Amino acid sequence: MLNTCQALAKRGVEVSFLQVGKHGVVSPGDVRRALRPETALITIMYANNELGTLQPIEEIGRIAAEADVWFHTDAVQTAGKIPLDVNQLGVDLLTISGHKIYGPKGVGALFVRKGTHLEPVLYGGHHERDRRPGTENVPGIVGLGRAAEIAMEKLAGDAERVSHLRDRFEQGVLAAVPDARVNGGGAARVPNTSNIMFPGIASESLLIALDLKGLACSSGSACSSGAVMPSHVLTAIGLNSSEARSSLRFSLGRHTTGADVDFALSILPGEVARLRTISPETKREPVSR
């Protein structure tokens, strides 16, 4: 979404980018104040992909309706994890992706409320009600549909079980690793995502060390032109560059077990302690509070 909005801005479209609070949540009041008479669309990611924090979509939906502005939310990170009711949320457009709900890659879905006008961005045949030309990916669509059915069947049980495992994992890390902190932990989140800061070490070093031990996680950093840049998500919530580069995201899912959490907790504190002893950073930026 961010890249799309930036591309539109380069083409002359006026785009307002809103700030978020310390937990990565946008203020509905800021959304209301950002509206202008010519505003055509509000678009907000329902759950952040790095922090897992949930946005107040339902409240923003009411603001959009009052202002008669189209409202879109990217629900890729929330589908299959929390209930999605387009009428309750008040959205005109909602997007999901198949692989995030254990379906096939390369297929997604766009909910379009009746009466919402869309212009095609590609032209050719009359597929998908003149919205996108080309032969439909039938196997992918069928797979997405079945994955959605299974997600609905397992939603309540998966959410409760995974959130319990995530909380146990975070509590174990905070108890065993001095100065560790959960980024965005003070806000409502999807059950499966945990972003933790480990001051004093580079996340890339910890990422490699954990991978060699058999624990998969990810860094919030992005590589560009050979330089590792701090995550814009983490700096937006007030972390300095050193803190952002010391953070890792851990994702749990339907197949994660208590034994997996125990395994992670058995190796993570030791690797953090080891890397801190050999870190070349004898001085680092102070931890934000």
Phi and psi in degrees as a GROMACS rama.xvg file:
@    title "Ramachandran Plot"
@    xaxis  label "Phi"
@    yaxis  label "Psi"
@TYPE xy
-60.9274  -46.4208  LEU-2
-64.1506  -37.4672  ASN-3
-63.1835  -45.1882  THR-4
-65.1238  -38.0624  CYS-5
-65.7777  -37.7786  GLN-6
-65.8785  -39.5718  ALA-7
-64.2844  -39.4005  LEU-8
-61.845  -37.6126  ALA-9
-65.8911  -24.3553  LYS-10
-88.75  3.42559  ARG-11
102.426  -0.970768  GLY-12
-75.4283  134.032  VAL-13
-79.9139  117.845  GLU-14
-120.986  131.812  VAL-15
-102.897  121.001  SER-16
-100.788  123.397  PHE-17
-96.3953  147.235  LEU-18
-79.8149  160.228  GLN-19
-119.224  164.929  VAL-20
-82.4667  -170.738  GLY-21
-66.9799  -16.5502  LYS-22
-103.249  4.91577  HIS-23
84.8192  21.0328  GLY-24
-108.843  132.411  VAL-25
-82.6433  147.361  VAL-26
-86.2999  126.837  SER-27
-56.5637  -33.1488  PRO-28
-62.6614  -37.7922  GLY-29
-66.2893  -35.773  ASP-30
-63.2408  -45.6519  VAL-31
-61.5791  -42.6791  ARG-32
-70.3949  -24.3502  ARG-33
-80.6364  -13.8429  ALA-34
-67.79  139.511  LEU-35
-125.863  162.701  ARG-36
-54.954  -30.2649  PRO-37
-93.36  3.42817  GLU-38
-59.858  127.93  THR-39
-104.88  -27.9115  ALA-40
-152.965  139.402  LEU-41
-109.501  128.653  ILE-42
-133.287  125.671  THR-43
-141.944  132.73  ILE-44
-69.5428  129.761  MET-45
-65.1446  -49.8702  TYR-46
-126.952  133.074  ALA-47
-70.3784  137.658  ASN-48
-76.7916  -15.9248  ASN-49
-98.263  -39.3059  GLU-50
-97.1747  -28.8663  LEU-51
82.2481  1.02939  GLY-52
-70.059  142.414  THR-53
-96.3815  139.386  LEU-54
-90.8696  153.259  GLN-55
-76.0385  65.6744  PRO-56
-62.5213  -40.7949  ILE-57
-61.9491  -42.8519  GLU-58
-67.1646  -40.8963  GLU-59
-66.7754  -33.294  ILE-60
-60.6227  -38.4696  GLY-61
-67.3693  -37.8334  ARG-62
-64.1621  -42.5319  ILE-63
-63.2025  -41.382  ALA-64
-65.1537  -42.0459  ALA-65
-62.3972  -35.7379  GLU-66
-88.903  -4.45495  ALA-67
58.3203  49.3609  ASP-68
-119.308  136.352  VAL-69
-60.8286  142.937  TRP-70
-129.524  123.314  PHE-71
-120.294  142.139  HIS-72
-131.368  138.969  THR-73
-86.6747  105.959  ASP-74
-103.854  22.3842  ALA-75
-57.4321  -40.8872  VAL-76
-81.3573  -12.9002  GLN-77
-103.313  -25.785  THR-78
-58.504  132.259  ALA-79
81.5629  -2.71181  GLY-80
-116.192  -36.2178  LYS-81
-136.772  159.841  ILE-82
-62.1385  142.738  PRO-83
-122.834  115.82  LEU-84
-127.089  105.655  ASP-85
-62.648  -30.7738  VAL-86
-73.2872  -41.1058  ASN-87
-66.9224  -38.094  GLN-88
-72.8417  -27.0516  LEU-89
76.5063  29.3644  GLY-90
-93.824  151.078  VAL-91
-93.9632  -27.5576  ASP-92
-139.5  137.45  LEU-93
-146.726  131.95  LEU-94
-115.347  143.343  THR-95
-135.961  164.662  ILE-96
-128.439  140.411  SER-97
-62.6219  -43.8287  GLY-98
-68.9865  -18.53  HIS-99
-78.483  -11.5332  LYS-100
-119.629  30.4366  ILE-101
68.634  24.0597  TYR-102
-98.1534  -173.368  GLY-103
-71.4769  153.532  PRO-104
-78.5321  157.209  LYS-105
84.0155  13.4594  GLY-106
-141.167  144.28  VAL-107
-150.037  -176.043  GLY-108
-140.962  145.097  ALA-109
-122.139  116.915  LEU-110
-80.3317  130.548  PHE-111
-126.112  115.921  VAL-112
-66.6672  139.893  ARG-113
-55.6285  130.782  LYS-114
99.1296  -9.47391  GLY-115
-81.6331  121.016  THR-116
-87.1186  128.867  HIS-117
-124.068  135.774  LEU-118
-97.8938  135.715  GLU-119
-67.3875  150.701  PRO-120
-103.917  -12.11  VAL-121
-126.183  148.337  LEU-122
-127.641  148.558  TYR-123
163.19  -107.968  GLY-124
-79.3773  -176.217  GLY-125
-107.045  30.7961  HIS-126
-70.3757  159.06  HIS-127
48.3957  49.0192  GLU-128
56.2264  43.6613  ARG-129
68.0721  13.7735  ASP-130
-91.2203  -30.2397  ARG-131
-153.288  118.884  ARG-132
-77.0581  161.136  PRO-133
111.775  150.325  GLY-134
-63.8021  132.647  THR-135
-66.5784  149.974  GLU-136
-83.3902  80.2428  ASN-137
-60.0656  -47.6826  VAL-138
-59.0449  -40.369  PRO-139
-64.7109  -40.7085  GLY-140
-63.8215  -43.707  ILE-141
-62.9761  -42.9353  VAL-142
-63.1458  -40.0083  GLY-143
-63.5393  -42.8453  LEU-144
-61.3579  -43.6496  GLY-145
-68.5296  -39.8081  ARG-146
-61.2098  -37.6934  ALA-147
-65.9975  -39.6643  ALA-148
-61.9546  -45.6431  GLU-149
-64.4377  -40.3402  ILE-150
-60.197  -40.4649  ALA-151
-64.7987  -41.3538  MET-152
-64.7675  -35.7618  GLU-153
-101.313  1.02932  LYS-154
-55.6665  -55.978  LEU-155
-62.9787  -47.1675  ALA-156
-65.2554  -43.2064  GLY-157
-62.1946  -44.6791  ASP-158
-62.2802  -44.4787  ALA-159
-67.1453  -44.5091  GLU-160
-68.2619  -45.2278  ARG-161
-69.0316  -40.0149  VAL-162
-63.7658  -36.1783  SER-163
-64.1197  -44.1102  HIS-164
-64.6685  -41.8071  LEU-165
-61.0057  -45.6227  ARG-166
-62.8055  -39.6798  ASP-167
-65.5396  -39.6381  ARG-168
-62.6616  -48.2872  PHE-169
-63.9921  -43.1092  GLU-170
-62.1182  -38.9049  GLN-171
-66.0621  -40.7559  GLY-172
-65.7301  -46.9643  VAL-173
-63.8299  -31.8891  LEU-174
-76.0462  -28.6401  ALA-175
-102.337  -19.7491  ALA-176
-116.315  108.933  VAL-177
-58.1035  138.295  PRO-178
71.7629  -0.075127  ASP-179
-65.0384  148.7  ALA-180
-146.758  140.388  ARG-181
-86.0715  117.339  VAL-182
-75.4452  126.491  ASN-183
77.5809  9.73611  GLY-184
-68.5354  -14.3434  GLY-185
-89.5444  4.66676  GLY-186
-117.909  164.863  ALA-187
-64.0139  136.963  ALA-188
-136.318  162.661  ARG-189
-68.3302  154.656  VAL-190
-67.864  -21.2725  PRO-191
-99.9665  -5.96417  ASN-192
-111.925  134.237  THR-193
-137.751  124.525  SER-194
-117.201  117.55  ASN-195
-123.429  136.011  ILE-196
-97.5307  134.57  MET-197
-121.708  85.5603  PHE-198
-57.3525  143.184  PRO-199
98.81  -6.69105  GLY-200
-136.21  157.683  ILE-201
-85.3143  133.927  ALA-202
-60.3684  -33.8039  SER-203
-62.8884  -38.6897  GLU-204
-66.3347  -43.2264  SER-205
-67.4818  -37.5836  LEU-206
-58.4628  -45.8728  LEU-207
-67.0471  -42.9271  ILE-208
-61.8104  -42.2088  ALA-209
-70.288  -36.7404  LEU-210
-61.9371  -40.7602  ASP-211
-65.4258  -23.8837  LEU-212
-89.3755  -5.43264  LYS-213
96.7728  14.3556  GLY-214
-109.191  119.08  LEU-215
-94.1983  129.689  ALA-216
-150.574  -170.578  CYS-217
-144.924  156.712  SER-218
-98.5813  148.267  SER-219
-80.9267  -3.26251  GLY-220
-79.0115  156.725  SER-221
-126.018  143.288  ALA-222
-95.4393  132.976  CYS-223
-144.868  122.713  SER-224
54.5814  36.2197  SER-225
80.4592  0.0327783  GLY-226
-112.539  135.805  ALA-227
-87.5464  118.157  VAL-228
-101.768  145.364  MET-229
-65.8977  149.412  PRO-230
-60.993  130.608  SER-231
-66.726  -26.9262  HIS-232
-65.1823  -45.1435  VAL-233
-73.1114  -36.2891  LEU-234
-70.8301  -28.2751  THR-235
-66.8575  -25.4764  ALA-236
-92.2376  6.93138  ILE-237
105.674  0.99746  GLY-238
-74.3045  141.403  LEU-239
-79.3822  174.503  ASN-240
-62.0172  -36.0683  SER-241
-66.2951  -42.5228  SER-242
-66.3534  -41.1188  GLU-243
-63.2297  -36.7721  ALA-244
-79.068  -2.22477  ARG-245
-108.734  17.3586  SER-246
-114.239  142.625  SER-247
-128.446  149.437  LEU-248
-105.305  131.738  ARG-249
-115.688  129.27  PHE-250
-117.696  131.513  SER-251
-107.889  165.316  LEU-252
-156.701  -167.35  GLY-253
-59.1652  -31.6799  ARG-254
-99.1603  1.61868  HIS-255
-72.0996  137.271  THR-256
-118.476  168.955  THR-257
-61.441  -33.5335  GLY-258
-64.8638  -34.616  ALA-259
-63.9854  -42.8182  ASP-260
-64.3252  -42.904  VAL-261
-60.6762  -40.7712  ASP-262
-62.3763  -45.5574  PHE-263
-60.5394  -43.4143  ALA-264
-70.7717  -21.5009  LEU-265
-76.9347  -23.1911  SER-266
-113.371  -28.2807  ILE-267
-62.5648  -51.4388  LEU-268
-58.7809  -40.3506  PRO-269
-65.502  -39.8316  GLY-270
-68.7775  -37.7242  GLU-271
-62.9174  -46.187  VAL-272
-61.9737  -42.5031  ALA-273
-63.5062  -45.2209  ARG-274
-68.1516  -32.1429  LEU-275
-66.0617  -32.9017  ARG-276
-72.4003  -25.5446  THR-277
-108.215  5.0742  ILE-278
-65.562  133.821  SER-279
-73.0397  -9.50607  PRO-280
-84.5178  96.0474  GLU-281
-79.6339  -20.9645  THR-282
-129.939  139.79  LYS-283
-140.429  162.651  ARG-284
-62.2244  143.21  GLU-285
-63.7309  148.067  PRO-286
-70.8811  131.292  VAL-287
-72.8895  146.96  SER-288
